[in-house]
Amino acid sequence: MQSYTIGQAARLLGVSPDTARRWADAGRVATHRDDSGRRLIDGRDLAAFSIEVAQGAKDEDDAPYTSARNAFPGIVTAVTLGDVAAQVEIQAGPHRLVSLLTREAVEELGLEVGMQATARVKSTSVHIDRT
């Protein structure tokens, strides 16, 4: 399972590293230390926390998160596989994006909950890039 540093988590959540650090210090998201002493957040924990943060941000009028050129970097929060098709949900700061794609594409990209990914939006299509 992929883990994220405080800085990486902050970028995915659309907040400053100081804010992410305060949230970790307050126990809002669990952290652990690697061999070099850096604090890390497990990908599944970050995925669940990103949903919680986004739901709280819905009440705020001035959400600071923006996207450049229709690219939404975020974290995979759900993957639903069917026989042929699949659904992938990404939480990108306060934005929840859902993409329908083939099961084969999800398997080739190795997408799973807690992974970092970028949703690229063009017209009505959402394309997923593994990052």
C-alpha positions as CSV (number, residue, x, y, z in Angstrom):
1,M,0.0,0.0,0.0
2,Q,1.3,3.4,-0.9
3,S,1.9,5.9,1.9
4,Y,2.2,9.7,1.6
5,T,4.3,12.3,3.3
6,I,2.6,15.3,4.9
7,G,3.6,17.5,2.0
8,Q,2.2,15.0,-0.6
9,A,-1.0,14.7,1.4
10,A,-1.4,18.4,1.6
11,R,-1.1,18.8,-2.1
12,L,-3.7,16.1,-2.7
13,L,-6.1,17.7,-0.2
14,G,-5.6,21.2,-1.6
15,V,-4.3,22.6,1.6
16,S,-0.9,23.9,3.0
17,P,1.6,21.4,4.6
18,D,1.1,23.3,7.9
19,T,-2.7,22.6,7.7
20,A,-2.1,18.9,7.0
21,R,0.4,18.7,9.8
22,R,-2.0,20.4,12.3
23,W,-4.7,17.9,11.2
24,A,-2.3,15.0,11.8
25,D,-1.2,16.5,15.2
26,A,-4.9,16.8,16.2
27,G,-5.4,13.1,15.3
28,R,-7.8,13.8,12.5
29,V,-5.8,11.4,10.2
30,A,-3.5,8.6,11.4
31,T,0.3,8.8,10.7
32,H,3.2,6.6,11.2
33,R,7.0,7.1,10.9
34,D,9.3,5.5,8.3
35,D,12.8,4.4,9.0
36,S,14.2,7.9,8.5
37,G,11.6,9.4,10.9
38,R,9.3,11.1,8.3
39,R,5.6,11.0,9.1
40,L,3.6,9.1,6.6
41,I,-0.1,8.6,6.0
42,D,-1.4,5.3,4.7
43,G,-3.1,5.7,1.3
44,R,-6.4,4.1,2.5
45,D,-6.5,6.5,5.5
46,L,-5.8,9.5,3.3
47,A,-8.5,8.4,0.8
48,A,-11.1,8.2,3.6
49,F,-9.9,11.5,5.1
50,S,-10.1,13.3,1.8
51,I,-13.8,12.5,1.5
52,E,-14.3,13.8,5.0
53,V,-12.4,17.0,4.2
54,A,-14.3,17.5,0.9
55,Q,-17.7,17.1,2.6
56,G,-16.7,19.8,5.1
57,A,-15.6,22.0,2.3
58,K,-19.0,21.9,0.6
59,D,-20.2,24.4,3.2
60,E,-17.4,26.9,2.4
61,D,-17.9,29.4,-0.3
62,D,-14.2,30.2,-0.9
63,A,-12.6,26.8,-1.5
64,P,-9.0,27.6,-2.5
65,Y,-8.5,24.5,-4.8
66,T,-8.2,25.2,-8.5
67,S,-7.2,23.1,-11.5
68,A,-4.9,23.9,-14.3
69,R,-5.8,22.9,-17.9
70,N,-8.6,20.5,-16.7
71,A,-6.2,18.2,-14.7
72,F,-7.4,17.2,-11.3
73,P,-4.7,15.5,-9.3
74,G,-6.1,13.5,-6.3
75,I,-6.4,10.2,-4.6
76,V,-8.5,7.2,-5.6
77,T,-11.3,6.7,-3.1
78,A,-13.3,3.9,-4.8
79,V,-12.9,1.3,-7.5
80,T,-15.9,-0.8,-8.6
81,L,-15.2,-3.5,-11.1
82,G,-17.8,-5.1,-13.3
83,D,-17.3,-7.9,-15.8
84,V,-16.5,-5.4,-18.6
85,A,-16.7,-1.9,-17.2
86,A,-15.4,-0.2,-14.1
87,Q,-16.0,2.9,-12.1
88,V,-13.2,4.9,-10.5
89,E,-13.8,7.8,-8.0
90,I,-11.1,10.4,-7.3
91,Q,-11.2,13.0,-4.6
92,A,-9.2,16.0,-5.8
93,G,-9.3,18.6,-3.0
94,P,-13.0,19.5,-2.7
95,H,-13.8,17.9,-6.1
96,R,-15.2,14.3,-6.4
97,L,-14.7,13.0,-9.9
98,V,-16.2,9.7,-11.2
99,S,-15.0,8.0,-14.3
100,L,-16.5,5.0,-16.2
101,L,-13.9,3.0,-18.1
102,T,-13.1,-0.5,-19.0
103,R,-12.1,-3.1,-16.4
104,E,-9.0,-3.8,-18.5
105,A,-7.9,-0.2,-18.3
106,V,-8.3,-0.2,-14.5
107,E,-6.3,-3.4,-14.3
108,E,-3.6,-2.2,-16.7
109,L,-3.2,1.0,-14.6
110,G,-3.2,-1.0,-11.4
111,L,-5.7,1.5,-9.9
112,E,-6.7,0.8,-6.3
113,V,-8.0,2.8,-3.3
114,G,-5.4,5.1,-1.8
115,M,-3.3,5.6,-5.0
116,Q,-2.5,8.9,-6.4
117,A,-4.1,9.6,-9.8
118,T,-5.0,12.5,-12.0
119,A,-8.4,12.9,-13.7
120,R,-8.3,14.8,-17.0
121,V,-11.5,16.2,-18.2
122,K,-12.3,17.0,-21.8
123,S,-16.0,17.7,-22.6
124,T,-18.0,14.9,-21.1
125,S,-15.2,12.4,-20.8
126,V,-12.9,11.9,-17.8
127,H,-9.6,10.3,-18.4
128,I,-7.5,8.8,-15.6
129,D,-3.7,9.0,-15.5
130,R,-1.8,7.1,-12.9
131,T,0.8,9.4,-11.2
